[in-house]
Amino acid sequence: MTIEYVLLLFVVFCIGLKSFMSAPKDAFLNSGPKLGARIEKQLVTGRDFSLNHSVKWSSDQR
């Protein structure tokens, strides 16, 4: 009976480990293009950039 419990725990552990390892990989692969598009949009809109293409640094947080 102990062998069955150990095997069952081992199988549950392996399934949990597989899902734990593959879930972040899928999330990072799927979110890369979306993150790139957001960064590109922020660069194009260019809030707080002056006409001579230099960054104006300020201490206040908006």
C-alpha positions in Angstrom: 0.0 0.0 0.0 2.9 2.4 0.7 4.3 1.7 -2.8 1.1 2.8 -4.4 1.0 6.1 -2.4 4.7 6.8 -3.3 4.0 6.1 -7.0 0.8 8.2 -6.9 2.7 11.1 -5.3 5.5 10.7 -7.8 3.1 10.9 -10.7 1.3 13.9 -9.3 4.6 15.6 -8.6 5.8 15.0 -12.2 2.5 16.4 -13.7 2.7 19.4 -11.4 6.3 20.0 -12.3 5.6 19.8 -16.0 2.8 22.3 -15.8 4.9 24.6 -13.5 7.8 24.6 -16.0 5.7 25.0 -19.2 3.3 27.7 -18.0 5.8 30.6 -17.8 7.4 29.6 -21.2 4.0 29.8 -22.9 3.3 33.2 -21.2 6.6 34.7 -22.3 6.3 33.4 -25.9 2.8 34.8 -26.3 3.4 38.2 -24.6 6.6 39.1 -26.5 4.9 40.7 -29.5 2.4 42.5 -27.4 5.1 44.0 -25.2 7.1 45.0 -28.3 4.1 46.8 -29.7 3.5 48.7 -26.5 7.2 49.8 -26.4 7.1 50.9 -30.0 3.9 52.9 -29.5 5.4 54.7 -26.5 8.5 55.5 -28.5 6.5 56.8 -31.4 4.2 59.0 -29.2 7.3 60.3 -27.4 5.8 62.0 -24.4 8.3 64.3 -22.6 10.6 64.5 -25.6 11.7 67.9 -26.9 12.1 68.9 -30.5 15.9 68.4 -30.5 15.4 64.7 -29.6 16.8 65.0 -26.1 15.0 63.8 -23.0 13.8 66.2 -20.4 14.3 64.7 -17.0 12.1 65.8 -14.2 11.7 64.8 -10.6 7.9 64.6 -10.5 6.2 61.3 -11.3 3.2 61.5 -13.7 
